[in-house]
Amino acid sequence: MSRWSPAGTRDTVEIAAILAHRADRAIRHFTERARSGVAKTCPICGYTGPFSAVRHKPAIWCPQCDSRPRHRLLKLWMDREMTLPDHAEVVHFAAEPWVRAEMDARGAHYRTADLNDQFELQLDITALDLPDRSVDMLMANHVLEHVDDARALAEIYRVLKPGGQAVLTVPMIEGFDKTYEDAAHDTPDARALYYGDPTHLRWYGRDIRDRLAGAGFGLREFTALEPDATEFALHRGEKVFICQRPQSGPMMGDDHG
């Protein structure tokens, strides 16, 4: 028999008690999950063992190298599918430190970039101070959601060599037909509420593919599937988008193409 009055008949005192009871149960459940000893493997540092919780998400943070699911997914793609020309010019925005060793091992000329002076190149991804057709690969892991993505994609296309690749990840809800963005959400609190982060400008839907194609790119996807998702503590269904500038055809985005 339920300890609560029938649904629809509860007063404010009972509702407050229910909220407190459910919160306590949720906290106990999450604590059990967060402290579970189920072993995961990090493909970046090689650690195998329990992973730590972050906010409301249990077992996603590698305690050895601090990697998160999108970093491990990127590493799996690099190990399994990434190709680079000899002496490739690679520019990486908001770069994760572990990527450098991977690129050095492949003989790339690898440079990190962002707006601040903690990186080798101080660049605005929406107005790149780089020559046309000068980069073989540009990487941006969870960057586009922070900026005017139409301008950023046009600039990325412009600086890539024909056949060059943009390697992009974004926060995305596959069940959304269209990307959700609203200029009225113009405060950090509103953006945190609607987009999940005070610095985000949108939640991408599956129409992200249309945005990438509309910028001129050919598109491939690398998806977090089983058994990788369980073994490497990935977010199921998360994607790396590999966007290739065509070898020939219209030189969209070039200043003088």
Backbone bond lengths (Angstrom), bond angles and torsions (degrees), N, CA, C in turn:
res aa  C-N    CA-C-N  psi(-1)  N-CA   C-N-CA  omega(-1)  CA-C   N-CA-C  phi
1 M - - - 1.470 - - 1.530 109.23 -
2 S 1.316 116.96 135.55 1.455 121.46 -177.78 1.516 110.79 -67.52
3 R 1.345 115.44 142.58 1.460 120.87 176.68 1.511 112.18 -78.45
4 W 1.347 115.75 -7.99 1.462 120.72 -175.17 1.526 110.77 -105.49
5 S 1.302 115.57 156.62 1.461 120.78 174.20 1.523 109.32 -64.34
6 P 1.335 117.65 161.16 1.471 119.51 178.95 1.519 111.85 -56.46
7 A 1.335 115.43 146.87 1.466 120.78 178.75 1.520 109.84 -54.85
8 G 1.328 115.38 137.55 1.450 121.03 178.54 1.512 114.49 90.65
9 T 1.364 117.32 -5.39 1.470 119.89 -177.77 1.526 112.34 -118.00
10 R 1.321 118.05 7.65 1.468 120.87 -171.04 1.526 111.40 -84.71
11 D 1.325 115.66 141.24 1.454 120.11 177.81 1.528 109.94 -90.86
12 T 1.330 115.74 177.69 1.474 119.58 -174.47 1.514 112.28 -64.82
13 V 1.336 117.85 -32.41 1.462 120.49 179.24 1.523 110.03 -66.22
14 E 1.317 117.49 -44.00 1.457 120.88 -179.34 1.522 110.86 -69.37
15 I 1.316 117.43 -38.26 1.468 120.77 177.61 1.521 110.15 -61.46
16 A 1.336 117.52 -41.58 1.467 120.36 177.76 1.526 110.71 -62.78
17 A 1.330 116.92 -38.95 1.465 120.42 178.58 1.522 111.01 -66.17
18 I 1.329 116.77 -39.56 1.468 120.57 178.02 1.520 110.47 -64.08
19 L 1.335 117.19 -44.56 1.460 120.28 179.16 1.516 111.08 -59.48
20 A 1.331 116.84 -43.68 1.463 120.01 179.50 1.524 111.24 -65.69
21 H 1.321 116.79 -41.69 1.472 121.28 179.83 1.527 110.79 -62.87
22 R 1.323 116.55 -45.84 1.464 119.93 -178.94 1.532 111.38 -67.01
23 A 1.334 116.78 -37.31 1.460 119.82 177.34 1.524 110.75 -63.17
24 D 1.312 117.13 -42.89 1.471 120.68 178.94 1.527 110.92 -62.79
25 R 1.323 116.65 -42.37 1.468 119.54 179.17 1.522 110.95 -64.87
26 A 1.340 116.50 -41.13 1.468 120.07 179.97 1.527 110.44 -64.10
27 I 1.326 116.91 -41.11 1.462 120.23 179.48 1.520 110.71 -64.22
28 R 1.328 117.19 -43.41 1.472 119.81 178.23 1.525 110.93 -61.81
29 H 1.334 115.77 -43.75 1.465 119.63 -179.99 1.521 110.93 -62.41
30 F 1.343 116.67 -45.88 1.459 119.17 -179.06 1.520 110.82 -65.48
31 T 1.341 117.49 -38.36 1.461 120.42 179.18 1.521 110.70 -60.39
32 E 1.325 116.51 -42.29 1.467 120.04 177.50 1.520 111.16 -62.52
33 R 1.332 116.51 -43.83 1.462 120.20 179.50 1.519 111.10 -66.76
34 A 1.339 116.57 -41.81 1.463 120.56 -176.42 1.517 111.76 -66.18
35 R 1.326 117.37 -28.67 1.461 121.32 -178.16 1.516 113.01 -100.03
36 S 1.316 116.84 8.54 1.466 119.57 -179.70 1.520 109.88 -65.68
37 G 1.308 116.16 149.30 1.456 120.47 -176.17 1.512 114.38 -99.72
38 V 1.338 117.92 22.21 1.464 120.37 -179.09 1.532 109.18 -66.57
39 A 1.315 116.56 126.04 1.466 121.03 -175.59 1.521 111.13 -78.96
40 K 1.319 115.73 136.42 1.458 124.85 170.97 1.520 107.69 -122.60
41 T 1.333 115.69 165.71 1.462 120.17 -179.39 1.517 109.89 -121.50
42 C 1.315 115.97 136.36 1.457 120.81 176.41 1.522 109.24 -99.68
43 P 1.332 118.55 117.37 1.465 120.62 179.87 1.521 113.31 -73.55
44 I 1.329 117.05 -8.69 1.465 120.37 -179.47 1.517 110.93 -84.82
45 C 1.334 116.95 -51.69 1.470 120.23 -175.79 1.515 113.67 -107.16
46 G 1.348 117.89 -10.85 1.457 121.12 179.17 1.508 114.87 87.50
47 Y 1.329 118.21 -1.06 1.461 121.23 178.74 1.522 110.75 -62.00
48 T 1.331 117.42 139.45 1.463 123.57 170.38 1.519 108.32 -129.31
49 G 1.320 116.61 126.75 1.454 121.90 -179.11 1.515 109.78 158.98
50 P 1.323 116.96 -169.35 1.466 119.59 179.11 1.526 111.48 -64.02
51 F 1.327 116.33 143.21 1.452 122.95 173.36 1.531 107.90 -103.69
52 S 1.334 116.29 158.55 1.459 120.17 -177.07 1.518 111.80 -95.77
53 A 1.330 114.46 162.05 1.459 121.56 177.47 1.521 110.08 -83.55
54 V 1.337 115.34 156.04 1.460 123.02 171.64 1.529 107.14 -135.42
55 R 1.317 115.75 121.34 1.462 122.11 -177.37 1.530 109.39 50.64
56 H 1.339 116.83 -118.59 1.458 120.60 -175.98 1.532 112.63 -92.40
57 K 1.337 117.82 5.65 1.460 120.62 -173.30 1.523 110.13 -110.70
58 P 1.324 118.33 116.66 1.462 120.26 179.67 1.525 112.04 -80.95
59 A 1.321 115.59 150.20 1.470 123.17 168.53 1.521 113.77 53.08
60 I 1.360 117.36 54.20 1.466 118.76 177.56 1.523 113.07 -125.59
61 W 1.324 119.41 -11.69 1.469 122.39 -172.17 1.515 109.17 -108.50
62 C 1.332 116.43 123.22 1.463 119.98 178.08 1.536 108.80 -71.77
63 P 1.324 119.28 121.68 1.462 120.38 -177.72 1.521 113.38 -76.24
64 Q 1.332 117.80 -9.38 1.460 121.04 179.37 1.536 111.62 -87.85
65 C 1.344 117.20 -45.97 1.471 119.68 -173.75 1.522 113.65 -122.98
66 D 1.340 118.10 2.03 1.471 123.76 177.95 1.524 113.72 69.84
67 S 1.312 118.40 16.71 1.467 119.09 179.08 1.520 110.66 -70.63
68 R 1.333 113.92 151.15 1.449 122.68 174.34 1.524 109.13 -113.72
69 P 1.342 117.82 173.21 1.463 119.08 -173.63 1.515 114.54 -54.85
70 R 1.337 118.13 -43.28 1.466 118.72 -176.96 1.528 111.52 -66.02
71 H 1.337 117.46 -30.66 1.464 119.84 176.73 1.529 110.65 -67.39
72 R 1.321 115.99 -42.68 1.469 119.26 -179.01 1.524 110.94 -68.96
73 L 1.339 116.72 -35.64 1.468 119.32 176.12 1.519 110.33 -63.95
74 L 1.321 116.99 -42.84 1.463 120.65 177.66 1.529 110.74 -60.50
75 K 1.329 117.16 -41.39 1.470 120.55 179.30 1.521 110.98 -63.01
76 L 1.317 117.86 -41.77 1.461 120.20 178.35 1.522 110.73 -62.14
77 W 1.344 116.84 -41.61 1.466 119.29 177.40 1.524 110.63 -62.52
78 M 1.322 116.72 -44.56 1.462 120.02 -179.73 1.520 111.10 -60.30
79 D 1.316 116.72 -42.31 1.468 120.91 -179.13 1.524 112.27 -67.66
80 R 1.320 116.65 -36.43 1.465 120.64 -169.46 1.526 114.44 -98.82
81 E 1.318 117.52 -31.02 1.460 118.10 -169.29 1.522 115.15 -132.27
82 M 1.310 119.45 -18.82 1.459 120.06 -172.84 1.524 111.67 -65.40
83 T 1.313 115.72 134.50 1.466 121.84 172.91 1.525 107.92 -127.52
84 L 1.334 115.14 143.67 1.455 121.44 179.07 1.521 109.10 -137.05
85 P 1.322 117.31 143.67 1.469 118.76 171.80 1.527 109.85 -70.71
86 D 1.310 116.20 165.77 1.468 120.55 176.79 1.525 110.17 -59.13
87 H 1.319 116.07 137.32 1.472 122.77 176.55 1.533 111.25 54.55
88 A 1.305 115.50 42.26 1.464 120.76 -176.37 1.521 111.94 -62.33
89 E 1.330 115.62 140.71 1.457 122.48 172.23 1.530 107.83 -87.55
90 V 1.337 115.42 115.07 1.461 121.01 -176.83 1.523 109.17 -122.59
91 V 1.327 115.99 128.74 1.460 122.42 175.65 1.524 107.32 -119.10
92 H 1.332 116.14 128.87 1.467 121.47 -173.65 1.523 109.74 -125.01
93 F 1.336 116.14 114.68 1.461 121.31 178.73 1.523 111.13 -82.41
94 A 1.333 114.79 141.61 1.471 122.17 179.59 1.521 109.65 47.49
95 A 1.308 114.74 51.85 1.466 121.96 -166.11 1.524 113.20 -68.08
96 E 1.323 115.07 137.53 1.452 121.64 170.12 1.525 108.44 -79.63
97 P 1.339 118.51 133.82 1.471 120.50 -172.06 1.523 115.04 -58.58
98 W 1.324 118.21 -31.73 1.463 120.33 -174.72 1.531 112.92 -69.45
99 V 1.337 117.67 -17.91 1.468 119.87 -175.62 1.527 111.21 -68.41
100 R 1.321 117.72 -30.62 1.465 119.79 -176.09 1.529 111.92 -56.32
101 A 1.312 117.56 -47.26 1.470 120.06 -178.63 1.525 110.89 -60.65
102 E 1.322 116.78 -36.57 1.463 120.49 178.94 1.530 110.35 -64.52
103 M 1.315 116.20 -43.01 1.459 120.04 -178.43 1.529 111.59 -73.28
104 D 1.329 117.00 -39.17 1.466 120.07 176.92 1.523 110.72 -60.05
105 A 1.323 116.33 -39.91 1.461 120.34 -179.41 1.522 111.94 -64.45
106 R 1.322 116.59 -23.21 1.463 121.04 179.83 1.523 112.29 -98.64
107 G 1.315 116.85 6.87 1.462 120.64 175.80 1.505 115.03 75.50
108 A 1.326 117.63 20.71 1.464 120.72 -178.58 1.526 111.12 -81.29
109 H 1.324 115.75 152.67 1.464 122.03 168.14 1.516 105.43 -90.92
110 Y 1.328 115.85 97.08 1.458 123.19 -167.82 1.514 109.97 -106.17
111 R 1.361 116.45 128.92 1.455 121.43 178.27 1.523 109.76 -133.50
112 T 1.331 114.81 139.03 1.457 120.62 177.00 1.527 109.42 -91.18
113 A 1.333 115.58 154.14 1.466 119.68 -174.98 1.517 110.90 -149.37
114 D 1.317 115.22 149.38 1.462 123.32 170.80 1.522 107.36 -178.48
115 L 1.325 115.55 179.98 1.453 119.68 -178.20 1.525 112.77 -71.32
116 N 1.328 117.18 -30.08 1.467 119.30 -174.32 1.523 111.18 -92.59
117 D 1.327 115.15 171.13 1.463 120.51 -173.55 1.520 113.40 -87.37
118 Q 1.330 118.09 15.15 1.454 121.40 175.71 1.533 111.90 -83.68
119 F 1.321 116.82 -1.82 1.456 122.11 -177.18 1.524 109.96 -122.66
120 E 1.323 115.75 165.64 1.467 119.72 -173.76 1.518 112.80 -69.61
121 L 1.310 117.38 -36.26 1.459 122.17 178.00 1.520 108.77 -116.63
122 Q 1.319 116.97 128.64 1.455 120.44 173.74 1.521 107.65 -93.68
123 L 1.326 115.46 104.55 1.453 121.73 -173.34 1.516 110.37 -135.60
124 D 1.312 115.33 145.30 1.459 123.64 170.56 1.520 106.59 -96.27
125 I 1.322 117.13 119.40 1.469 119.79 -175.42 1.524 112.04 -66.30
126 T 1.327 117.97 -15.70 1.468 120.42 177.21 1.527 112.55 -92.37
127 A 1.331 117.46 -3.82 1.470 122.08 178.28 1.520 107.49 -154.28
128 L 1.327 116.33 73.64 1.464 122.12 -170.03 1.530 111.59 -73.80
129 D 1.295 115.60 124.50 1.462 121.26 176.10 1.531 108.60 -86.40
130 L 1.333 114.30 64.61 1.456 122.73 179.29 1.524 108.14 -137.56
131 P 1.322 118.16 150.16 1.467 119.60 179.43 1.525 112.21 -67.69
132 D 1.329 114.45 155.52 1.466 120.19 171.26 1.528 109.75 -55.60
133 R 1.335 115.26 141.79 1.478 122.71 169.61 1.534 111.73 51.83
134 S 1.321 116.10 48.29 1.467 120.24 -175.72 1.517 114.33 -116.92
135 V 1.347 118.36 -6.12 1.462 122.28 -171.76 1.522 109.13 -122.72
136 D 1.331 115.73 134.38 1.468 120.09 176.66 1.520 112.37 -83.42
137 M 1.335 117.02 -34.89 1.464 120.94 179.42 1.524 109.52 -146.54
138 L 1.325 115.74 132.26 1.456 121.50 172.18 1.521 107.77 -119.90
139 M 1.326 116.76 127.14 1.460 122.76 -177.37 1.530 108.99 -112.36
140 A 1.333 116.12 137.01 1.464 121.19 177.64 1.527 107.82 -148.82
141 N 1.321 114.79 102.43 1.455 122.24 -174.54 1.526 108.68 -97.65
142 H 1.346 116.87 105.49 1.457 123.14 -177.23 1.535 110.92 58.42
143 V 1.326 114.97 57.79 1.461 122.53 176.74 1.528 111.35 -117.72
144 L 1.328 117.83 -41.54 1.469 121.01 -171.65 1.513 113.44 -59.82
145 E 1.330 118.31 -29.17 1.465 120.35 -179.16 1.521 113.04 -69.52
146 H 1.337 117.02 -10.95 1.466 121.65 -179.32 1.532 113.29 -95.50
147 V 1.340 118.23 -8.10 1.459 120.44 -168.01 1.525 110.96 -135.16
148 D 1.336 115.60 175.25 1.465 121.72 170.25 1.526 106.68 -68.65
149 D 1.320 116.88 100.75 1.463 119.16 -170.26 1.524 112.97 -73.24
150 A 1.339 118.37 -26.63 1.470 119.56 176.98 1.532 109.67 -64.01
151 R 1.318 116.85 -45.75 1.466 120.32 177.89 1.523 111.01 -65.07
152 A 1.324 116.18 -41.78 1.465 119.51 -178.96 1.525 111.29 -62.71
153 L 1.332 117.02 -44.79 1.463 119.78 -178.56 1.525 111.14 -65.78
154 A 1.336 116.64 -38.03 1.467 119.39 177.39 1.529 110.43 -62.78
155 E 1.328 116.81 -40.86 1.453 120.62 179.57 1.523 111.82 -69.27
156 I 1.310 116.38 -40.50 1.467 119.50 178.00 1.525 110.25 -61.57
157 Y 1.324 116.32 -44.61 1.467 120.39 178.05 1.530 110.34 -59.35
158 R 1.320 115.68 -44.55 1.466 119.86 -177.02 1.523 112.32 -59.29
159 V 1.340 117.35 -43.69 1.468 119.43 -173.08 1.518 113.01 -84.01
160 L 1.326 118.02 -13.97 1.467 119.70 177.96 1.528 110.72 -74.46
161 K 1.313 114.90 142.11 1.454 120.00 171.16 1.528 109.26 -70.29
162 P 1.325 118.81 154.80 1.462 119.16 170.96 1.532 109.89 -53.29
163 G 1.316 115.72 129.34 1.462 120.68 -174.60 1.516 113.61 87.00
164 G 1.340 117.87 -7.19 1.454 121.37 179.28 1.517 111.94 -70.61
165 Q 1.328 115.02 163.11 1.457 120.47 -173.48 1.534 111.78 -124.79
166 A 1.332 114.83 138.96 1.461 121.64 166.26 1.522 107.10 -104.76
167 V 1.317 116.44 126.74 1.468 122.44 -179.61 1.523 106.37 -108.26
168 L 1.326 116.16 110.33 1.462 121.89 -167.97 1.523 111.43 -128.03
169 T 1.319 115.73 140.38 1.461 121.18 167.97 1.516 107.96 -129.99
170 V 1.334 115.48 150.45 1.463 121.46 179.72 1.531 108.34 -146.10
171 P 1.339 117.47 155.73 1.468 119.01 169.17 1.521 108.54 -70.17
172 M 1.313 116.15 129.73 1.469 119.66 -167.50 1.522 109.59 -146.60
173 I 1.332 115.83 141.85 1.457 122.21 173.02 1.521 106.81 -116.74
174 E 1.316 116.57 107.01 1.461 121.28 -175.42 1.520 111.56 -61.24
175 G 1.325 117.39 -26.87 1.462 120.90 -179.85 1.516 114.23 -75.00
176 F 1.327 118.27 -11.63 1.468 121.00 175.20 1.526 109.00 -81.26
177 D 1.336 117.36 122.92 1.460 119.87 173.31 1.525 110.63 -61.96
178 K 1.321 115.33 -41.88 1.461 120.85 -175.51 1.526 109.90 -126.41
179 T 1.301 114.54 148.37 1.455 121.14 174.15 1.527 109.38 -60.33
180 Y 1.324 115.77 135.37 1.459 120.07 179.86 1.518 109.10 -96.87
181 E 1.327 115.73 118.41 1.454 121.95 175.00 1.516 108.37 -151.58
182 D 1.320 115.24 140.36 1.457 120.80 -175.60 1.519 107.27 -146.59
183 A 1.329 116.11 120.45 1.456 120.89 -177.87 1.524 112.15 -62.54
184 A 1.331 117.52 -17.63 1.463 120.06 178.64 1.530 112.04 -69.73
185 H 1.337 116.89 -20.40 1.462 120.23 177.73 1.532 107.78 -84.56
186 D 1.314 115.01 76.66 1.462 119.86 -168.35 1.532 113.63 -113.62
187 T 1.332 116.61 19.01 1.455 120.86 174.26 1.518 109.03 -124.93
188 P 1.325 118.25 156.76 1.467 119.76 177.71 1.529 112.73 -56.50
189 D 1.331 117.62 -40.52 1.464 119.53 -179.70 1.522 111.45 -64.59
190 A 1.321 116.49 -41.77 1.469 119.55 179.88 1.522 110.95 -66.73
191 R 1.331 116.62 -41.05 1.467 119.21 179.63 1.525 110.85 -66.66
192 A 1.325 117.05 -38.21 1.461 119.68 176.76 1.525 110.71 -62.69
193 L 1.319 116.56 -39.49 1.462 120.93 -179.13 1.522 111.90 -67.87
194 Y 1.344 116.53 -46.44 1.462 119.67 -172.70 1.522 113.63 -90.57
195 Y 1.342 117.28 -30.00 1.461 120.32 -175.13 1.521 113.33 -113.85
196 G 1.332 116.81 -5.15 1.455 119.59 177.67 1.509 115.71 86.56
197 D 1.343 117.31 0.23 1.459 121.02 -179.30 1.527 108.21 -158.62
198 P 1.339 118.29 137.67 1.463 119.55 -177.17 1.511 115.17 -68.31
199 T 1.343 117.95 -12.89 1.469 120.12 -179.77 1.525 112.76 -106.97
200 H 1.323 118.06 0.80 1.465 120.86 179.52 1.521 110.72 -84.19
201 L 1.317 115.62 150.90 1.457 122.17 179.76 1.519 113.67 -110.44
202 R 1.332 117.20 -5.20 1.467 120.09 -177.42 1.525 110.44 -169.22
203 W 1.333 114.72 161.52 1.466 122.78 164.53 1.524 105.82 -109.38
204 Y 1.312 117.04 118.17 1.463 119.46 179.96 1.524 111.19 -72.73
205 G 1.338 113.93 141.51 1.449 121.56 169.71 1.519 109.40 -107.00
206 R 1.318 115.31 -170.52 1.467 117.66 -176.88 1.529 112.23 -70.35
207 D 1.348 117.68 -9.19 1.465 119.83 174.54 1.521 112.67 -73.57
208 I 1.334 118.00 0.65 1.464 120.04 171.47 1.518 110.00 -53.63
209 R 1.317 116.41 -32.47 1.466 120.28 -179.96 1.530 110.79 -64.91
210 D 1.332 116.84 -36.85 1.457 120.26 177.55 1.524 110.94 -66.43
211 R 1.329 116.15 -38.26 1.465 119.35 178.61 1.523 110.64 -64.60
212 L 1.306 117.02 -41.36 1.463 120.55 -179.18 1.529 110.56 -68.73
213 A 1.336 116.54 -44.29 1.459 119.59 178.19 1.519 111.17 -65.45
214 G 1.339 116.92 -37.89 1.454 120.41 179.66 1.519 113.21 -65.09
215 A 1.319 116.59 -23.68 1.466 120.47 176.07 1.521 111.88 -81.28
216 G 1.337 117.01 -4.28 1.457 120.99 175.43 1.515 115.39 108.16
217 F 1.330 117.61 -0.54 1.459 120.38 -173.54 1.520 113.44 -86.33
218 G 1.328 116.05 144.74 1.446 121.96 158.62 1.518 107.77 -79.42
219 L 1.330 116.99 154.07 1.462 119.40 -168.33 1.521 112.50 -133.94
220 R 1.342 114.75 133.85 1.455 122.28 166.92 1.522 107.83 -126.67
221 E 1.343 116.27 159.55 1.460 120.38 -178.57 1.526 109.85 -132.36
222 F 1.319 114.89 143.38 1.460 122.21 173.86 1.521 106.11 -121.94
223 T 1.344 116.32 117.58 1.457 121.97 -167.04 1.520 111.32 -114.12
224 A 1.311 115.85 142.84 1.469 122.06 175.76 1.525 109.06 -76.19
225 L 1.323 115.56 103.20 1.458 122.96 -178.90 1.531 109.76 -117.30
226 E 1.311 116.01 168.71 1.455 120.31 171.85 1.525 110.02 -79.17
227 P 1.328 118.59 148.36 1.467 127.72 4.84 1.533 114.43 -84.85
228 D 1.351 117.41 -1.41 1.464 119.23 -177.99 1.527 111.99 -59.19
229 A 1.344 116.84 -40.09 1.461 119.59 -174.45 1.523 111.42 -58.37
230 T 1.321 117.05 -42.09 1.457 120.58 179.54 1.520 111.28 -76.19
231 E 1.308 117.63 -44.58 1.461 120.48 -175.86 1.522 112.27 -64.66
232 F 1.332 117.50 -39.77 1.461 121.30 -173.14 1.535 113.24 -108.35
233 A 1.330 116.95 11.35 1.469 121.87 178.57 1.524 111.18 54.81
234 L 1.339 115.86 57.91 1.456 122.39 177.74 1.523 110.00 -99.24
235 H 1.330 116.28 160.23 1.459 120.48 169.87 1.527 107.58 -80.92
236 R 1.299 117.12 116.34 1.459 121.39 -176.79 1.530 110.42 -56.26
237 G 1.320 115.25 129.32 1.456 120.50 178.00 1.513 114.58 87.25
238 E 1.331 118.82 -9.50 1.465 119.54 177.69 1.522 109.59 -62.62
239 K 1.344 116.44 151.90 1.455 120.41 -171.18 1.520 112.23 -131.50
240 V 1.323 114.17 147.34 1.459 121.99 161.67 1.523 106.11 -103.88
241 F 1.335 116.73 126.24 1.462 121.43 176.75 1.528 108.45 -96.92
242 I 1.335 115.94 124.25 1.457 121.81 177.51 1.522 106.51 -107.40
243 C 1.326 115.28 107.75 1.467 122.70 -171.23 1.527 108.29 -107.48
244 Q 1.318 116.73 118.12 1.464 120.25 -174.64 1.517 111.48 -109.18
245 R 1.320 114.95 129.90 1.458 119.86 170.89 1.529 107.91 -73.15
246 P 1.329 117.73 131.56 1.468 119.12 -178.16 1.527 112.06 -59.00
247 Q 1.323 114.60 150.91 1.465 119.96 177.19 1.519 111.58 -66.58
248 S 1.333 115.51 -30.05 1.461 120.21 -179.96 1.519 108.11 -145.40
249 G 1.315 115.61 174.38 1.451 119.31 -179.62 1.510 110.71 110.66
250 P 1.330 117.70 -169.58 1.458 121.88 -177.54 1.529 111.25 -57.15
251 M 1.307 116.94 135.56 1.447 121.85 -179.59 1.533 108.92 -90.98
252 M 1.327 116.93 63.60 1.465 122.08 -177.59 1.511 109.97 -57.64
253 G 1.354 116.03 134.46 1.445 120.24 173.60 1.521 113.97 90.25
254 D 1.323 119.94 -16.63 1.456 120.19 179.12 1.527 110.07 -67.96
255 D 1.312 115.52 145.07 1.460 119.44 176.35 1.527 111.46 -68.89
256 H 1.311 115.75 -29.96 1.458 118.67 -176.20 1.532 110.28 -142.23
257 G 1.341 115.74 36.46 1.456 119.22 -176.88 1.502 111.88 -80.41
